[in-house]
Amino acid sequence: MSSEPVSPTRIAIIGAGHVGATLAYALLLSGLASEIVLIDQNRARAEGEVDDLNDGVLFTSTARVRAGGVEECAGAAVTVITAGAGQHPGQKRLDLVEQNGAIVRELVPEIVRRNPAGLIVVATNPVDVMSYAAWRLSGLKPPQVIGTGTILDSARFRRRLAARFDVDPHSVHALIIGEHGDSEVPVWSRVTIAGMTLGELGAASGHDADEQQLQELFRSTRDAAYGIIAQKGATYYAIAAGIVRLLEAIIRDQKTVLPVSTLIDGYYGVDDIYLSLPSVIGRSGVHQVLHLTLSDAEAEALRGSAASIRAAWERIEGTMR
Ligand SMILES: NC(=O)c1ccc[n+]([C@@H]2O[C@H](COP(=O)([O-])OP(=O)(O)OC[C@H]3O[C@@H](n4cnc5c(N)ncnc54)[C@H](O)[C@@H]3O)[C@@H](O)[C@H]2O)c1
């Protein structure tokens, strides 16, 4: 094992594809990191991205950006895994479980061998299954291995609600929980704008929405990636921005509540699986998972979502020893 001490502002990114390279760019613009290491099995690709990023140094922050092998994640406060196949048009995230499971199986023991003290953030899909696999393979404590989960889905949900009710998305509190994928669950019972439920807001402002419109709003949230992938082949700007927000909460020890994928035990009958619930994020990773109260229908949907994730995990469990 490496004994290199963790540098709080060094970030390693594994996978220099659409998501990884865009994350490196967004992170460079953010000024949060002093050092960014971009790692890819296609070394030329990582080096090309690094050259391009470094050419912008006069216009961005002055982080040191370099390419490296997996051993270069030593000393990183966070190693972000974005390596792996994305969805083809029409393909479900869960369809990627075998292919990307093999990549996580290969990478995680190497990461932990070089960097036993750093956090791991997983973005590779299907992200809940990959995060659970990463945690099991790592031997780390659950708070140290975090899936990006439904940070993106919740942002999509808030954007659409904000447009419907004609307010800033920052003023909308709304969560998608469960799987980052087809079985995800909108927590309608907890949606608020200025502390008002949607019914109260509709009555007060005249921006009413009926049940059918709200269901359509959720469908467009859940299926957003299918549309973008059909149009341009991949999604990457929004998830990269979301990962920067997650890294900010970690680097600055902000105790920000974000819906990330984490180990769930004893919540509405869900046990021993990674899925998204609102979680307090700081320097040590997940400081606390918030067990919000759900309606009966939401709890039932969450159990269904956990069952989908578990079924996908069971397809690869035998390869993860
Ligand atoms: N969590 C989310 O919300 C979210 C959003 C978008 C995409 N994703 C997922 O992120 C992943 C990456 O998507 P992308 O569009 O960047 O794909 P991409 O094909 O553009 O890039 C993937 C990169 O991973 C590299 N790679 C593969 N195996 C590797 C290994 N063993 N070691 C090092 N590098 C390796 C490839 O060489 C490639 O450069 C996919 O699984 C995708 O589904 C997740």
The ligand as an SDF file (V2000), in Angstrom:
LIG
                    3D

 44 48  0  0  0  0  0  0  0  0999 V2000
  -23.8060    9.0390  -13.2730 N   0  0  0  0  0  0  0  0  0  0  0  0
  -24.3350    9.7890  -14.2240 C   0  0  0  0  0  0  0  0  0  0  0  0
  -25.2650   10.5630  -13.9870 O   0  0  0  0  0  0  0  0  0  0  0  0
  -23.7660    9.6710  -15.6260 C   0  0  0  0  0  0  0  0  0  0  0  0
  -24.0700   10.6280  -16.6190 C   0  0  0  0  0  0  0  0  0  0  0  0
  -23.4970   10.4530  -17.8850 C   0  0  0  0  0  0  0  0  0  0  0  0
  -22.6970    9.3520  -18.1460 C   0  0  0  0  0  0  0  0  0  0  0  0
  -22.4610    8.4480  -17.1470 N   0  0  0  0  0  0  0  0  0  0  0  0
  -21.6390    7.2470  -17.3730 C   0  0  0  0  0  0  0  0  0  0  0  0
  -20.2560    7.5950  -17.3610 O   0  0  0  0  0  0  0  0  0  0  0  0
  -19.5270    6.5890  -18.0700 C   0  0  0  0  0  0  0  0  0  0  0  0
  -18.5760    7.2560  -19.0740 C   0  0  0  0  0  0  0  0  0  0  0  0
  -19.3430    7.8740  -20.0880 O   0  0  0  0  0  0  0  0  0  0  0  0
  -18.6040    8.6540  -21.2710 P   0  0  0  0  0  0  0  0  0  0  0  0
  -19.6760    9.2490  -22.1070 O   0  0  0  0  0  0  0  0  0  0  0  0
  -17.5320    9.5220  -20.7080 O   0  0  0  0  0  0  0  0  0  0  0  0
  -17.9120    7.4290  -22.0560 O   0  0  0  0  0  0  0  0  0  0  0  0
  -16.6950    7.5230  -23.0980 P   0  0  0  0  0  0  0  0  0  0  0  0
  -16.7640    6.2740  -23.9150 O   0  0  0  0  0  0  0  0  0  0  0  0
  -16.7080    8.8460  -23.7600 O   0  0  0  0  0  0  0  0  0  0  0  0
  -15.4000    7.4560  -22.1480 O   0  0  0  0  0  0  0  0  0  0  0  0
  -15.0940    6.3580  -21.3740 C   0  0  0  0  0  0  0  0  0  0  0  0
  -13.5740    6.3310  -21.2070 C   0  0  0  0  0  0  0  0  0  0  0  0
  -13.2470    5.2910  -20.2870 O   0  0  0  0  0  0  0  0  0  0  0  0
  -12.0030    4.7560  -20.6900 C   0  0  0  0  0  0  0  0  0  0  0  0
  -11.8060    3.4360  -20.0690 N   0  0  0  0  0  0  0  0  0  0  0  0
  -12.4950    2.2990  -20.2780 C   0  0  0  0  0  0  0  0  0  0  0  0
  -11.9940    1.3110  -19.5010 N   0  0  0  0  0  0  0  0  0  0  0  0
  -10.9780    1.8380  -18.7930 C   0  0  0  0  0  0  0  0  0  0  0  0
  -10.0820    1.3360  -17.8230 C   0  0  0  0  0  0  0  0  0  0  0  0
  -10.1320    0.0600  -17.4350 N   0  0  0  0  0  0  0  0  0  0  0  0
   -9.1680    2.1680  -17.2860 N   0  0  0  0  0  0  0  0  0  0  0  0
   -9.0990    3.4570  -17.6780 C   0  0  0  0  0  0  0  0  0  0  0  0
   -9.9200    4.0080  -18.5940 N   0  0  0  0  0  0  0  0  0  0  0  0
  -10.8500    3.2080  -19.1380 C   0  0  0  0  0  0  0  0  0  0  0  0
  -12.1220    4.7040  -22.2070 C   0  0  0  0  0  0  0  0  0  0  0  0
  -10.8390    4.5990  -22.8330 O   0  0  0  0  0  0  0  0  0  0  0  0
  -12.8120    6.0210  -22.5120 C   0  0  0  0  0  0  0  0  0  0  0  0
  -11.8810    7.0810  -22.7700 O   0  0  0  0  0  0  0  0  0  0  0  0
  -20.5940    5.6710  -18.7160 C   0  0  0  0  0  0  0  0  0  0  0  0
  -20.7650    4.5150  -17.9450 O   0  0  0  0  0  0  0  0  0  0  0  0
  -21.8520    6.5370  -18.6880 C   0  0  0  0  0  0  0  0  0  0  0  0
  -23.0250    5.7730  -18.7150 O   0  0  0  0  0  0  0  0  0  0  0  0
  -22.9620    8.5930  -15.9110 C   0  0  0  0  0  0  0  0  0  0  0  0
  1  2  1  0
  2  3  2  0
  2  4  1  0
  4  5  1  0
  4 44  2  0
  5  6  2  0
  6  7  1  0
  7  8  2  0
  8  9  1  0
  8 44  1  0
  9 10  1  0
  9 42  1  0
 10 11  1  0
 11 12  1  0
 11 40  1  0
 12 13  1  0
 13 14  1  0
 14 15  2  0
 14 16  1  0
 14 17  1  0
 17 18  1  0
 18 19  2  0
 18 20  1  0
 18 21  1  0
 21 22  1  0
 22 23  1  0
 23 24  1  0
 23 38  1  0
 24 25  1  0
 25 26  1  0
 25 36  1  0
 26 27  1  0
 26 35  1  0
 27 28  2  0
 28 29  1  0
 29 30  1  0
 29 35  2  0
 30 31  1  0
 30 32  2  0
 32 33  1  0
 33 34  2  0
 34 35  1  0
 36 37  1  0
 36 38  1  0
 38 39  1  0
 40 41  1  0
 40 42  1  0
 42 43  1  0
M  CHG  2   8   1  16  -1
M  END
$$$$
